[in-house]
Amino acid sequence: MKKRKIFLLAMVVFSVLLTSFSFYFYQMFYGANILIDQTDRPITIEYGDGFDEVRNKFYDANIINDPISFSFVSKTLGYQELVKPGVYFMKSGMSNIEAVRMLRSGNQMPVRITFNNVRLKSELAEKITNNTGIEPAEFEALLNDDAFLEEYGVNSDNVMTLFLPNTYEVYWTIKAKELFAKMAEEHKKFWTTDRIAKASALDLTPVQVSVLASIVQAESIKNDERPTIAGLYLNRLEKNIALQADPTLVFALGDFTIQRVLNEHKRVQSPYNTYLNRGLPPGPINLPTISSIDAVLNYEKHDYIYMCAKEDFSGYHRFAKTLVQHNKNAALFQKALNERRIFR
């Protein structure tokens, strides 16, 4: 009888322990352990991060509540040897097994890259790689690699015409050449049959349209005026008159603080000096937006040859068909400049 009681007691204790351990193991795998009482958020696992770095990063960022159970589940599922870089979207209340399975499979969330207001390759490289694991210097090297660029029909002078300012989705782990290829594909999609036909009608290539669009964009902040400016420069190209675009001088000098172009600036020796050189410069002076490119393709037809900023500093311009009228417009603007004492 006594042995029976001991046996029953042992069975009860064993059952309790078994139930407790079972519940504990169940909780380790399936209980909520991610972002307890917090909102969903992404986290980045960098190249070279091992499991210890990941676990510590998660714990320090208050993503995991219990690092021991997270480590146990990770070891059980083999994640400790399969850490993959990327940006992962962690959901509030996730269990360890849900989180580890996502991380182990490399199921990243896409990130957004945005670039605009760019003049130089270094600026583009910095902005386009900002939300990825790519080093800006690596991407900039591609922009200057003529052997690589030849595959895409561009060179280091006009490569910027391949990039359309916008917001795109990529994965954090995208490689530099993959990102370049993606931008080239977006460029290809943009240049539809209709746009190519319009460029051909102007006797321009898509690259040349983008180069001209960059000048048009630099000349005016007013979208509604850009087709007029585009028409003016197309008139000059057709008549083989030098473009004489002040923004190209600023680009050639590399001093973007210049507000007033002087005669001394017009003597700079550069293929971007459109006072000394006829036709288009070898590359764009900024990244033209889609609307600027379309302003060239859908230019306003007129007989204007000259333009000058309005003296009210509204950002708009006065246009002229003759040099006499242009000189009158220029005198008004120069007077306004002098009154404001703008010397640079």
C-alpha positions as CSV (number, residue, x, y, z in Angstrom):
1,M,0.0,0.0,0.0
2,K,2.8,2.3,0.9
3,K,4.7,1.5,-2.3
4,R,1.5,2.2,-4.3
5,K,1.2,5.7,-2.6
6,I,4.8,6.5,-3.4
7,F,4.3,5.4,-7.0
8,L,1.2,7.5,-7.4
9,L,3.0,10.5,-5.8
10,A,5.9,10.0,-8.2
11,M,3.5,9.9,-11.1
12,V,1.8,13.0,-10.0
13,V,5.1,14.8,-9.6
14,F,6.3,13.5,-13.0
15,S,3.1,14.6,-14.6
16,V,3.4,18.1,-13.1
17,L,7.0,18.4,-14.2
18,L,6.2,17.1,-17.6
19,T,3.3,19.5,-18.0
20,S,5.5,22.4,-16.7
21,F,8.4,21.6,-19.0
22,S,6.0,21.0,-21.9
23,F,4.4,24.4,-21.3
24,Y,7.8,26.0,-20.9
25,F,9.1,24.6,-24.2
26,Y,5.8,25.5,-25.9
27,Q,6.2,29.0,-24.7
28,M,9.8,29.2,-25.9
29,F,8.7,28.3,-29.4
30,Y,5.2,29.7,-29.7
31,G,4.8,32.3,-27.0
32,A,5.0,36.0,-27.8
33,N,8.6,37.2,-27.4
34,I,9.0,39.9,-30.1
35,L,8.2,43.6,-29.5
36,I,6.0,43.0,-26.5
37,D,3.6,45.9,-26.0
38,Q,5.4,47.8,-28.8
39,T,4.7,48.7,-32.4
40,D,5.9,46.8,-35.5
41,R,9.2,48.0,-36.9
42,P,12.1,47.0,-39.1
43,I,15.6,46.2,-38.1
44,T,18.8,45.8,-40.2
45,I,21.2,42.9,-40.0
46,E,24.5,44.1,-41.4
47,Y,27.0,42.1,-43.5
48,G,29.3,40.3,-41.2
49,D,26.9,40.1,-38.3
50,G,27.0,36.7,-36.6
51,F,24.3,35.3,-34.4
52,D,25.7,36.9,-31.2
53,E,25.7,40.3,-32.8
54,V,22.1,39.7,-34.0
55,R,20.8,38.5,-30.6
56,N,22.6,41.4,-28.8
57,K,21.3,43.9,-31.3
58,F,17.7,42.6,-30.9
59,Y,18.0,42.7,-27.1
60,D,19.5,46.1,-27.0
61,A,16.8,47.4,-29.3
62,N,14.1,45.9,-27.1
63,I,13.0,43.7,-29.9
64,I,13.3,40.4,-28.0
65,N,12.1,40.1,-24.5
66,D,13.8,36.8,-23.6
67,P,17.2,36.3,-25.2
68,I,17.6,32.8,-23.8
69,S,14.5,31.4,-25.4
70,F,15.4,33.2,-28.6
71,S,18.8,31.6,-28.6
72,F,17.4,28.2,-27.9
73,V,14.9,28.3,-30.7
74,S,17.6,29.7,-33.1
75,K,19.9,26.8,-32.1
76,T,17.2,24.2,-32.6
77,L,16.3,25.5,-36.0
78,G,19.9,26.0,-37.2
79,Y,19.6,29.8,-37.5
80,Q,22.8,30.4,-35.6
81,E,24.8,29.2,-38.6
82,L,22.4,30.7,-41.2
83,V,22.4,34.4,-40.4
84,K,21.5,36.5,-43.5
85,P,21.9,40.2,-43.8
86,G,19.0,42.5,-44.8
87,V,16.1,44.6,-43.4
88,Y,13.5,42.5,-41.6
89,F,10.0,43.6,-40.5
90,M,9.5,42.5,-36.9
91,K,5.8,42.3,-35.9
92,S,4.6,43.0,-32.4
93,G,3.8,39.8,-30.6
94,M,5.6,37.4,-32.9
95,S,6.8,34.1,-31.4
96,N,10.4,33.0,-31.5
97,I,9.6,30.3,-34.1
98,E,7.9,32.8,-36.4
99,A,10.8,35.3,-36.1
100,V,13.5,32.7,-36.5
101,R,11.9,31.1,-39.5
102,M,11.6,34.5,-41.2
103,L,15.2,35.4,-40.4
104,R,16.6,32.0,-41.4
105,S,14.8,32.1,-44.8
106,G,16.1,35.6,-45.5
107,N,12.5,36.9,-46.0
108,Q,13.5,40.6,-46.1
109,M,11.2,43.6,-46.5
110,P,11.9,45.9,-49.4
111,V,13.4,49.3,-48.6
112,R,12.9,52.6,-50.5
113,I,15.6,54.6,-52.2
114,T,14.9,58.1,-53.3
115,F,17.1,60.5,-55.2
116,N,16.5,64.0,-56.7
117,N,18.1,67.4,-56.7
118,V,21.4,65.8,-57.9
119,R,24.1,67.5,-59.9
120,L,27.2,65.3,-59.4
121,K,27.9,61.6,-59.6
122,S,29.2,61.7,-56.0
123,E,25.8,63.1,-54.9
124,L,23.9,60.4,-56.8
125,A,26.0,57.6,-55.4
126,E,25.4,58.9,-51.9
127,K,21.7,59.2,-52.3
128,I,20.9,56.1,-54.3
129,T,22.8,53.8,-51.9
130,N,21.6,55.5,-48.7
131,N,19.1,52.9,-47.6
132,T,21.1,49.8,-48.9
133,G,24.2,47.9,-47.9
134,I,26.1,49.3,-50.9
135,E,29.1,51.6,-50.2
136,P,28.7,54.9,-52.1
137,A,32.2,54.7,-53.4
138,E,31.5,51.3,-55.0
139,F,28.5,52.7,-56.9
140,E,30.4,55.8,-57.9
141,A,33.2,53.7,-59.3
142,L,30.6,52.1,-61.7
143,L,29.6,55.6,-62.8
144,N,33.1,56.2,-63.9
145,D,33.9,52.8,-65.4
146,D,33.6,53.3,-69.2
147,A,34.2,49.6,-69.9
148,F,31.2,48.7,-67.7
149,L,29.1,51.6,-69.0
150,E,29.6,50.6,-72.6
151,E,27.3,47.6,-72.0
152,Y,24.5,50.1,-71.4
153,G,25.2,52.4,-74.3
154,V,26.5,55.3,-72.2
155,N,29.8,56.6,-71.0
156,S,31.2,58.4,-67.9
157,D,30.1,61.8,-69.3
158,N,26.5,61.0,-70.0
159,V,25.8,58.1,-67.6
160,M,23.6,60.3,-65.4
161,T,21.0,60.3,-68.2
162,L,20.1,56.7,-67.2
163,F,18.8,57.7,-63.8
164,L,15.3,59.1,-63.4
165,P,14.7,60.9,-60.1
166,N,12.0,59.0,-58.2
167,T,11.4,56.6,-55.4
168,Y,12.1,52.9,-55.9
169,E,11.8,49.7,-53.9
170,V,14.8,47.4,-53.6
171,Y,16.2,44.9,-51.1
172,W,18.9,46.2,-48.7
173,T,21.2,43.4,-49.9
174,I,21.0,44.5,-53.6
175,K,24.5,44.6,-55.2
176,A,25.9,47.7,-56.9
177,K,25.7,46.2,-60.4
178,E,22.2,44.9,-59.7
179,L,21.0,48.4,-58.6
180,F,22.6,49.9,-61.8
181,A,20.8,47.3,-63.9
182,K,17.5,48.1,-62.2
183,M,17.9,51.8,-62.9
184,A,18.7,51.0,-66.5
185,E,15.6,48.9,-66.8
186,E,13.5,51.7,-65.3
187,H,15.0,54.0,-67.9
188,K,14.1,51.6,-70.6
189,K,10.5,51.4,-69.4
190,F,10.3,55.2,-69.4
191,W,11.5,55.6,-73.0
192,T,8.3,54.3,-74.6
193,T,7.8,54.1,-78.3
194,D,5.9,57.4,-78.2
195,R,8.7,59.2,-76.4
196,I,11.4,57.8,-78.7
197,A,9.4,58.9,-81.7
198,K,9.1,62.4,-80.3
199,A,12.9,62.5,-79.7
200,S,13.5,61.3,-83.2
201,A,11.3,64.0,-84.6
202,L,13.6,66.5,-82.8
203,D,16.6,64.7,-84.4
204,L,17.8,63.9,-80.8
205,T,18.6,60.7,-79.0
206,P,17.1,60.0,-75.6
207,V,20.5,60.9,-74.1
208,Q,20.5,64.2,-75.8
209,V,17.0,64.9,-74.8
210,S,18.0,64.3,-71.2
211,V,21.0,66.6,-71.5
212,L,18.9,69.4,-72.9
213,A,16.2,68.7,-70.2
214,S,18.9,69.2,-67.5
215,I,19.7,72.6,-68.9
216,V,16.0,73.5,-69.1
217,Q,15.4,72.4,-65.6
218,A,18.4,74.5,-64.3
219,E,17.1,77.5,-66.1
220,S,13.7,77.6,-64.4
221,I,12.0,76.3,-61.3
222,K,8.6,76.9,-63.0
223,N,7.3,73.7,-64.6
224,D,4.8,75.6,-66.7
225,E,7.6,77.7,-68.3
226,R,9.9,74.8,-69.2
227,P,8.3,73.9,-72.5
228,T,8.8,77.5,-73.6
229,I,12.5,77.3,-72.6
230,A,12.9,74.0,-74.3
231,G,11.5,75.5,-77.5
232,L,13.9,78.3,-77.3
233,Y,17.0,76.0,-77.0
234,L,15.7,73.8,-79.8
235,N,15.4,76.9,-82.0
236,R,19.0,77.7,-81.2
237,L,20.2,74.1,-82.0
238,E,18.3,74.2,-85.3
239,K,19.9,77.5,-86.2
240,N,23.4,76.3,-85.0
241,I,23.5,79.2,-82.4
242,A,25.4,78.6,-79.3
243,L,23.0,77.8,-76.4
244,Q,24.7,80.3,-74.1
245,A,23.1,78.8,-71.0
246,D,24.4,80.2,-67.8
247,P,23.8,77.1,-65.7
248,T,26.3,75.2,-67.9
249,L,28.9,77.7,-66.9
250,V,28.1,77.2,-63.2
251,F,28.5,73.5,-63.7
252,A,31.7,73.9,-65.6
253,L,33.1,76.0,-62.8
254,G,31.8,73.7,-60.1
255,D,30.8,76.6,-57.9
256,F,27.1,76.3,-57.3
257,T,27.0,79.4,-55.1
258,I,27.3,81.7,-58.1
259,Q,24.1,83.8,-58.5
260,R,25.3,86.2,-61.2
261,V,27.3,85.0,-64.2
262,L,30.0,87.4,-65.3
263,N,32.0,87.8,-68.5
264,E,35.0,86.2,-66.8
265,H,33.0,83.1,-66.2
266,K,32.2,82.8,-69.9
267,R,35.9,82.3,-70.6
268,V,36.2,79.0,-68.7
269,Q,37.7,76.3,-70.8
270,S,35.3,73.4,-70.5
271,P,33.2,71.3,-72.9
272,Y,30.3,72.4,-70.7
273,N,30.8,76.1,-71.6
274,T,27.9,76.6,-74.0
275,Y,29.1,80.1,-74.8
276,L,32.4,78.8,-76.3
277,N,31.0,75.5,-77.7
278,R,28.0,75.1,-80.0
279,G,25.5,72.3,-79.5
280,L,24.9,70.3,-76.4
281,P,27.4,69.6,-73.7
282,P,28.7,66.0,-73.4
283,G,26.5,65.2,-70.4
284,P,23.7,66.5,-68.2
285,I,24.3,69.2,-65.6
286,N,21.8,67.7,-63.2
287,L,19.4,64.8,-63.1
288,P,16.4,66.0,-65.0
289,T,13.0,65.0,-63.7
290,I,10.4,63.2,-65.8
291,S,8.5,66.4,-66.2
292,S,11.6,68.2,-67.5
293,I,12.3,65.5,-70.0
294,D,8.6,65.6,-71.2
295,A,8.9,69.4,-71.4
296,V,11.5,69.0,-74.1
297,L,9.6,66.2,-75.9
298,N,6.5,68.4,-75.8
299,Y,8.1,71.7,-76.3
300,E,6.3,74.9,-77.1
301,K,6.7,76.0,-80.8
302,H,7.6,79.6,-81.2
303,D,10.3,81.9,-82.6
304,Y,12.1,82.9,-79.4
305,I,15.9,82.9,-79.5
306,Y,16.6,84.9,-76.3
307,M,15.5,84.7,-72.7
308,C,16.3,86.7,-69.6
309,A,15.0,86.4,-66.0
310,K,12.2,88.7,-65.1
311,E,13.2,91.7,-63.0
312,D,10.6,90.9,-60.4
313,F,12.6,87.8,-59.4
314,S,9.5,85.7,-59.7
315,G,11.4,82.9,-61.3
316,Y,9.8,83.5,-64.6
317,H,11.5,84.8,-67.8
318,R,11.0,87.4,-70.5
319,F,11.5,85.9,-74.0
320,A,12.5,87.7,-77.2
321,K,12.8,87.1,-80.9
322,T,15.4,89.8,-81.5
323,L,18.6,90.9,-79.9
324,V,17.2,94.5,-79.6
325,Q,14.3,93.3,-77.5
326,H,16.5,91.0,-75.5
327,N,18.9,93.8,-74.6
328,K,15.9,95.8,-73.3
329,N,14.8,92.8,-71.1
330,A,18.4,92.3,-69.9
331,A,18.7,95.9,-68.9
332,L,15.7,95.7,-66.7
333,F,17.1,92.6,-65.0
334,Q,20.6,94.0,-64.6
335,K,19.1,97.1,-63.0
336,A,17.1,95.0,-60.6
337,L,20.3,93.0,-59.7
338,N,22.3,96.1,-59.1
339,E,19.6,97.4,-56.8
340,R,19.7,94.2,-54.8
341,R,23.5,94.3,-54.9
342,I,23.9,90.8,-56.1
343,F,27.5,90.4,-57.3
344,R,28.0,86.6,-57.3
